[in-house]
Amino acid sequence: CRNLVALATISLSASTAFAQAANRSDVTGPASGSLGGGAFVPVIARIGGGAQTGGRSGAGAPAPLPPATVIAVNAAATTVTVALGSGTITSPLTNAPLSGPAISAVSSLVMSGAPASMATVTAALANAGLPAAQANAAVRAMAGLLSGGTVNPVAIVSASVAFNALVTNMSAAQLANPPAAFLAMHAALLPLATALSNR
C-alpha cells in the first residue's frame, strides 16, 4: 500500500480537494518516507463559480474570472517567469532552491513549448522511471503554459489535471525522491494553480 496517494495535488473539485481536512494534507498513511514529512497541501484549480466540468461552468460558456483572480494569476505568472528566467526556483515540496539543467529545461518548456524542451523534460522524467504516458501528458500540458505573455486559466487547469495523473501513477519510492525535472514542473505550476484557486 502506498503511503502517499497524491503529492501536492492540484485538483478541480473542492469537494475532493482535501483527503485529511484536519491537517490539510493528502497523506493517507504514515508520513515517514515522504517529502516534507507528509505536509503536502493540495491546491484547488478551478475556474468560475459553477459546476466544474473541463474548466467551464454553467451552460458551456467559459466562466468569467473575477478581476482579483486575474491580477493574482498574472502576478503568479510574473513571479514564476522571473524565477525560471533567473535559473533558480524554490521547490514548494523541499523548500530548497532548484537550479541547473532541470530548471533550464522546464523554463524553456513553459515559456516556449519548443519541441526540444519537451523532449528534454520528457527524457528526464523517463530516465527517472516515471510513468511514460502520464509524464508525456504532463509535459504536453505544460508546454507553452506561459508563452506569449498571456496566461490561459483553462490551460492551468489542464496542466494541473495532467500533473495530478502523473502524481497518482508514481510509485512511493518515486514520490519520496522525485527527479529535479518533476520538482521544477511542480514549482512552476503550483503558484499558478494556487492563484487561480484563491479568489
C-alpha positions in Angstrom: 0.0 0.0 0.0 1.4 3.4 -0.9 1.9 5.8 1.9 1.2 8.8 -0.4 -1.8 9.0 -2.6 -1.1 12.4 -4.1 1.8 14.8 -3.9 0.7 18.5 -3.7 -2.4 17.6 -5.6 -3.8 20.2 -7.9 -7.5 19.3 -8.4 -10.6 20.6 -10.0 -13.1 19.9 -7.2 -13.4 21.5 -3.8 -15.3 18.5 -2.6 -12.4 16.2 -3.1 -9.5 18.5 -2.5 -8.6 17.6 1.0 -8.3 13.9 2.0 -7.4 14.8 5.5 -9.2 18.0 6.4 -7.7 18.3 9.9 -4.1 18.9 8.6 -4.9 19.8 5.0 -2.6 17.1 3.8 -3.3 14.3 1.3 -1.3 11.7 3.0 -3.3 8.6 3.7 -0.9 6.7 5.9 2.2 7.2 8.0 4.2 10.2 6.8 7.5 8.6 7.0 9.5 8.4 3.8 7.7 11.2 2.1 8.9 14.6 1.2 8.2 17.2 3.9 7.1 14.6 6.4 3.7 14.3 4.7 2.9 18.0 4.8 1.5 18.2 1.3 -1.2 20.8 0.8 -3.4 20.1 -2.2 -4.4 23.0 -4.3 -7.8 23.5 -5.9 -7.5 24.7 -9.5 -10.9 26.0 -10.5 -12.4 28.5 -12.9 -15.5 30.5 -12.2 -18.3 29.7 -9.8 -20.5 26.9 -11.1 -20.1 23.2 -11.7 -16.6 22.3 -12.7 -16.5 20.4 -16.0 -13.5 20.8 -18.1 -12.8 24.3 -16.9 -16.2 25.6 -17.7 -19.3 26.4 -15.7 -22.9 26.8 -16.4 -24.2 26.1 -19.9 -20.9 25.6 -21.5 -19.7 29.2 -21.6 -16.3 30.0 -20.2 -16.7 31.1 -16.6 -15.6 34.7 -16.1 -12.8 35.3 -13.7 -13.1 37.9 -11.0 -10.7 40.8 -11.6 -8.8 39.9 -8.3 -8.2 36.4 -9.7 -6.9 37.8 -13.0 -4.5 40.0 -11.1 -3.4 37.2 -8.9 -2.8 34.8 -11.8 -0.9 37.4 -13.7 1.3 38.2 -10.6 2.0 34.5 -10.1 2.9 34.1 -13.8 5.3 37.0 -13.5 6.9 35.5 -10.3 7.3 32.1 -12.0 8.7 33.7 -15.2 11.2 35.7 -13.2 12.3 32.8 -11.1 12.6 30.5 -14.1 14.4 33.2 -16.0 16.9 33.6 -13.2 17.7 29.9 -13.3 16.6 29.3 -9.8 13.2 28.5 -8.4 12.4 27.2 -4.9 10.6 23.9 -4.6 7.5 24.1 -2.5 8.0 20.5 -1.6 11.6 20.6 -0.3 11.8 24.3 0.3 15.2 24.1 -1.4 16.3 26.1 -4.4 16.3 24.2 -7.7 18.8 25.1 -10.4 20.7 23.6 -13.2 19.6 21.7 -16.3 16.2 20.8 -15.0 15.3 24.4 -14.4 16.6 25.4 -17.8 14.6 22.7 -19.5 11.4 23.4 -17.6 11.8 27.1 -18.2 12.1 26.5 -21.9 9.1 24.1 -21.7 6.7 26.6 -20.1 8.0 29.7 -21.8 8.2 28.4 -25.4 6.9 24.9 -25.6 9.7 24.1 -28.0 9.9 20.5 -29.1 13.5 20.3 -27.9 12.5 21.4 -24.4 9.6 18.9 -24.4 12.0 16.1 -25.4 14.5 17.1 -22.7 11.9 17.2 -19.9 10.2 14.0 -21.1 13.6 12.2 -21.2 14.5 13.4 -17.7 11.2 12.1 -16.4 11.6 8.8 -18.3 15.2 8.4 -17.1 13.8 8.6 -13.5 11.4 5.8 -14.3 8.2 7.9 -14.1 5.1 6.5 -15.8 5.7 7.3 -19.5 2.1 8.1 -20.6 1.4 10.4 -17.7 4.8 12.0 -17.9 4.3 12.7 -21.6 0.8 14.1 -21.0 2.0 16.4 -18.2 4.9 17.7 -20.4 2.5 18.4 -23.3 0.0 20.2 -21.0 2.7 22.4 -19.6 4.3 23.2 -22.9 4.0 26.9 -23.6 1.9 27.5 -20.5 3.5 31.0 -20.1 4.3 31.7 -23.7 3.3 34.9 -25.5 2.9 36.9 -22.3 -0.6 35.5 -21.7 -1.9 33.1 -19.1 -4.8 30.9 -20.0 -6.8 29.7 -17.0 -8.1 26.6 -18.8 -4.5 25.6 -19.7 -3.6 25.9 -16.0 -6.4 23.6 -15.1 -5.5 21.2 -17.9 -1.8 21.2 -16.8 -3.0 20.6 -13.2 -5.1 17.6 -14.2 -2.2 16.1 -16.2 0.3 16.7 -13.4 -2.1 15.0 -10.9 -2.4 12.0 -13.2 1.4 11.7 -13.1 1.5 12.0 -9.3 -1.2 9.4 -8.9 0.7 6.9 -11.1 4.1 7.4 -9.4 5.4 4.8 -7.0 6.0 5.6 -3.4 9.8 5.5 -4.0 9.4 8.0 -6.9 7.3 10.3 -4.7 9.8 10.1 -1.9 12.7 11.0 -4.2 11.3 12.7 -7.3 13.6 13.9 -10.1 14.6 17.5 -10.4 12.5 18.0 -13.6 9.4 16.9 -11.7 10.2 19.2 -8.8 10.7 22.1 -11.3 7.4 21.4 -13.1 5.7 21.4 -9.7 7.4 24.6 -8.6 6.3 26.3 -11.9 2.7 25.0 -11.8 1.7 25.3 -8.2 1.8 29.1 -7.9 -0.4 29.4 -11.0 -2.9 26.9 -9.7 -2.9 28.5 -6.3 -3.5 32.0 -7.7 -6.3 30.7 -9.9 -8.0 29.0 -6.9 -7.6 31.7 -4.2 -10.2 34.2 -5.0 
